[in-house]
């Protein structure tokens, strides 16, 4: 990734993830204001999931992913997408799964969840196409249940 501007990196990463989802015939909506949800993903028949995308440029496989500890991080339709900017690999975690593996972390009075890159990088279950498949399954479950479950 060429840009050094963090806002540009973040938006470029979100668009990369959106492209993977569109390739799987999903509709992607990007909010105008970032409130912790970077995109809504909809299947044509109305099922919706929310995504928070986080990216990092790890130099030596050391470091952590951080997300704010949102209340929505406990919702069944909320997913955390973690992206390695060196390789463009990504991992999709259901928010409850991310929460179960992450460590709570407080900085300047704010609550965060922290997950080491070394842990993420060793898990292929949620990686790339497998991660997209998790989103597809979540959308299908919503359809089978008759709508959005929070």
Legacy VTK file of the C-alpha trace (Angstrom):
# vtk DataFile Version 3.0
C-alpha trace
ASCII
DATASET POLYDATA
POINTS 150 float
0.000 0.000 0.000
1.563 3.295 -1.109
-0.214 6.007 0.919
1.176 6.991 4.316
-1.936 8.952 5.358
-3.821 6.891 7.974
-7.264 8.088 6.862
-6.481 7.177 3.270
-5.118 3.772 4.328
-8.278 3.086 6.308
-10.624 4.037 3.485
-8.557 2.122 0.908
-8.694 -0.961 3.134
-12.469 -0.642 3.586
-12.912 -0.420 -0.181
-10.716 -3.499 -0.679
-12.955 -5.468 1.707
-16.063 -4.049 0.018
-14.711 -5.303 -3.319
-14.376 -8.862 -1.972
-17.954 -8.723 -0.718
-19.306 -7.319 -3.981
-17.512 -10.170 -5.780
-19.803 -12.461 -3.749
-22.964 -10.674 -4.955
-23.482 -8.761 -1.708
-24.615 -5.150 -1.458
-22.240 -2.887 0.491
-23.210 0.417 2.087
-20.599 2.809 3.470
-21.798 5.257 6.156
-21.001 8.936 5.672
-20.031 9.262 9.350
-17.847 6.657 11.108
-19.536 5.635 14.352
-17.725 2.327 14.717
-19.471 0.657 11.810
-17.460 0.949 8.613
-19.966 -0.762 6.352
-23.296 -2.469 6.196
-23.489 -5.598 4.105
-26.838 -6.685 2.763
-28.010 -9.732 0.937
-30.665 -8.970 -1.661
-33.495 -10.299 0.479
-32.883 -7.934 3.396
-30.445 -9.649 5.763
-27.816 -7.207 7.084
-24.486 -7.463 8.914
-22.301 -4.647 10.203
-18.524 -4.574 9.775
-15.724 -2.767 11.579
-12.520 -2.882 9.493
-9.107 -2.475 11.135
-5.793 -2.568 9.314
-2.167 -2.601 10.379
1.178 -2.577 8.617
3.159 -5.080 10.673
6.893 -4.930 10.150
7.913 -8.149 11.887
4.697 -10.010 12.753
4.684 -8.216 16.109
1.952 -5.871 17.247
-1.733 -5.827 18.002
-5.084 -4.978 16.494
-7.165 -2.616 18.644
-10.859 -1.799 18.460
-12.938 0.411 20.707
-15.075 -1.687 23.012
-18.419 -0.803 21.420
-21.669 -2.199 22.759
-22.309 -3.370 19.192
-19.245 -5.606 19.552
-21.634 -7.971 21.322
-24.250 -8.113 18.543
-24.777 -11.285 16.526
-24.687 -9.388 13.245
-21.484 -7.431 13.970
-18.144 -8.593 12.525
-14.575 -7.362 12.963
-12.399 -7.508 9.834
-8.638 -7.364 10.431
-6.324 -6.612 7.500
-2.552 -7.060 7.162
-1.510 -4.219 4.839
1.736 -5.980 3.831
-0.056 -8.929 2.259
-3.684 -7.731 1.961
-4.724 -10.879 3.822
-7.772 -10.388 5.998
-9.539 -12.214 8.799
-13.240 -11.948 9.626
-14.238 -12.483 13.247
-17.783 -12.573 14.548
-17.710 -9.876 17.228
-18.470 -12.301 20.042
-15.583 -14.524 18.939
-13.237 -11.542 18.707
-14.325 -10.473 22.186
-13.693 -13.961 23.599
-10.082 -13.997 22.310
-9.242 -10.324 22.859
-7.797 -8.753 25.962
-9.496 -5.726 27.474
-7.272 -2.691 27.403
-7.747 0.832 28.760
-5.980 3.866 27.332
-6.658 7.489 28.287
-9.876 6.452 29.991
-11.279 4.626 26.936
-11.986 0.908 26.716
-10.453 -1.125 23.902
-10.156 -4.745 22.892
-6.683 -5.908 21.829
-5.796 -8.991 19.809
-2.166 -9.837 18.954
-1.326 -10.153 15.269
0.611 -13.348 16.023
-2.667 -14.965 17.166
-4.622 -13.658 14.174
-1.975 -14.694 11.649
-2.008 -18.306 12.887
-5.759 -18.761 12.343
-6.833 -19.741 8.861
-10.467 -20.499 9.773
-11.396 -16.809 9.490
-8.931 -15.881 6.724
-9.806 -14.388 3.321
-12.441 -16.478 1.482
-13.236 -18.416 4.678
-13.996 -15.081 6.347
-16.286 -14.010 3.519
-18.047 -17.364 3.880
-18.706 -16.597 7.569
-20.465 -13.397 6.535
-22.479 -15.268 3.911
-23.520 -17.867 6.525
-24.568 -15.148 8.987
-26.712 -13.511 6.331
-28.280 -16.860 5.421
-29.095 -17.565 9.096
-30.851 -14.200 9.317
-32.944 -15.048 6.290
-33.870 -18.424 7.784
-34.847 -16.749 11.068
-36.951 -14.191 9.278
-34.896 -11.076 9.900
-32.239 -9.233 11.826
-31.298 -10.638 15.230
-29.565 -8.376 17.786
LINES 1 151
150 0 1 2 3 4 5 6 7 8 9 10 11 12 13 14 15 16 17 18 19 20 21 22 23 24 25 26 27 28 29 30 31 32 33 34 35 36 37 38 39 40 41 42 43 44 45 46 47 48 49 50 51 52 53 54 55 56 57 58 59 60 61 62 63 64 65 66 67 68 69 70 71 72 73 74 75 76 77 78 79 80 81 82 83 84 85 86 87 88 89 90 91 92 93 94 95 96 97 98 99 100 101 102 103 104 105 106 107 108 109 110 111 112 113 114 115 116 117 118 119 120 121 122 123 124 125 126 127 128 129 130 131 132 133 134 135 136 137 138 139 140 141 142 143 144 145 146 147 148 149
